Amino acid sequence: MSLILRTQPNLIALPTRADAQICYAMVSIAADAGGVGAPVSWALVADASRSMRIPIVSEEQFRELVRAGGAQEVLVDGVPVWQLTGPVPDEIRASAPSALDYTARALHSVVERLDRGDRFSLVACAEQALTLVPSAGGDQRASLVAGISRLRGLRLGEGTDLAGGMRLGLAELAHSAALGSVRRLILLTDGFTESPEACMALARQAAEAGVSVSTLGLGGEFQDDLLTALADLSGGRASFLRRAELIPAAVAAELDAARGVAAQALSLEIALPQGVSLRRATRISPSLAPLEPSGESPRMQTIHLGDLERGAPIRLLLELLAPPEPPRPPVGGARRRLCALSASSGQSQASADVVAHYSAAAPPPPAALLDAVGRANAMRLQRRALEAAGKGDHAAAARLMRAAAARLRELGEPALAEAALREAASLEATGQTSGVGRRELTYATRRLGEHEV
């Protein structure tokens, strides 16, 4: 396997100016078609708090509950909602699966698909965290199935400490991952954790160790900002599951993605000469997300990109502050290197330079580059709106969300623009976002990166 690193445009055309100016470069990283699939080492961390154990009744079962007086309609903050008046009858509970039941079904299906060289571990967490299945090979199906069967009956407290589960999952991967395997931690939750800062720190540790953290957010009340950040920090995938019955397909998709990895633990080093600074880095595809460069020196920054899948190049947008050029450049313009790029995965490396060409008559940036900038700006406007809402500045949040809607409409995304306008209206009317609608908008905006740019 070898890496292919390209930049666009080949030369960044900049006008001759006496002050610094912002410019953009697209970076594409792909792998050739060589190599064979590596084994997969998985650690799945499942939220086992009370909400994950609640039976999910069908419409017919719900009507039966209402007829029997087991549920009644009440007003909560002026909104009519249905609430249970007592315990769910045993006969309904026996036939109504919970989110953990769907999780167990998904894991049984995964176990059947594991190869001999794969490894799997299962961790459950609520207030406490417990390793149900220590890392075992794909040929140890009986022990794997026995551990999975314990998931439904757990009582680990009422709160949720995802960091405790992540620690156990990462420990399993550190001690028992198969040599050369694709290492993934899958985090499934439907709620809020007590220690988001600890989760972020663990995601950074995972990225340094070459482990990707993929997150599955269920329902309408989970911390989408945290789950997307955990995935983005480590190069994992972030998925929104509106209903519990979608869990098996989502877990299967994670296994398929791991099977399709062509280059593991990919990173990009950015060396910046004096006078040039990296303002922002945004992943455009396969999903649209802000990235967090790190490094002890502002002159040398590293971005952990996770695993690179076959046929799915990673495209990044770099926003650079370019230095001024003397007002009298040489005939034909002056050239200046803005940064040196080096992509690496194991023993494979590729390098390229981002170069600017200063001239009095600089042409406009390519259309594809402007499109990527527009998508990145729409995503950042949304994030700023949600940050403002979290700080209680609802007027600013609504204004920013409307600006995001305008940008999305310019990009030819009318459905997303309408969704953003609905969130702006909700912020103006109630001071809050709409829950499920807000999360659908967040994850749909991330999918803008799936479009070719």
C-alpha angles and dihedrals in degrees: 000000000000131000125238117207121187135170130207127241100027088218122022106225111220130176118240107262137162094227137053118277138195119247137169137225129188116218122197123193121187139159128229120246095259127110135049130262116278123225117266126238111196135188114184117196111197124194104232098181122134095271090059090056098051111116114248106222125204122239090259092050090048092053088050090053091051092049090051093049093249093126134032137184117249136170118252113184088340093306120115112236135166120244132185115247094203144346118323109258114258094241092055093042090053092056099035112082122215127218088263089054089055089047091053090049090051092050093049088055091048092050090057090055098048117114124221093260095049124096130207135189132178128209126183123198141182119134085336130034125223133184105228097175117028111211109292135171124259090251092063095076096147093059091043092052091046091055093047091053089063092061098082096052099049124125107190099154136279101274128073125236105175092174091065090054093046091053092054093045094050090047090056091051093046094051104035113021113133114255111269092004128145103255119211135171112200116200119196120186142148100196151033127300128222095226115038093158091057090050091053091050090051091050089055090050089049091052091051089051094049095252119136117214114211118191131207113196115196128203127344106300108061127110100264092174090057097043094049091047092051090053094044094049092055102032094252131137126263120207134182117215112192093187133032093235087069092065097089094052092046093050090047089051090055090054091048091050091051090049090054097056114130099175126024131216094001117193134182122212117202117198112196123196122222111288096028124095134185108232100178142352121205128183107225098182151062080015131359112247143136114254130215113224115201136194143131091245128046086221092063119043130175128202119196107216102178121218125349114223124214112265093009110096118197112238122196132188114214118198109203134184103223121204123246120265124220112270090242107053121178119280107286093023136280128276127214133179110236097186144342117233128205122182118193139181116172107308094344119098139170131182140194140165130235107220131186125209115206118204139150092246105041114177119232119269117272116275092242090056092050090049091054091048090051092052092048091049093049090052093048093049089055092049092049089050092053091046090053090049090051089055092050096251095130096164092057090043092054092046092051092046090053089050089052089051091053091050092049091051090052088053091056095255104126095160092054091044090055091048090053091050090052090053090049090052091049091051091050094047102039107009089241139089119245100256107223092028092053091051093047089053092049095052094039089054089053088056090061084087090066089072116094112254 
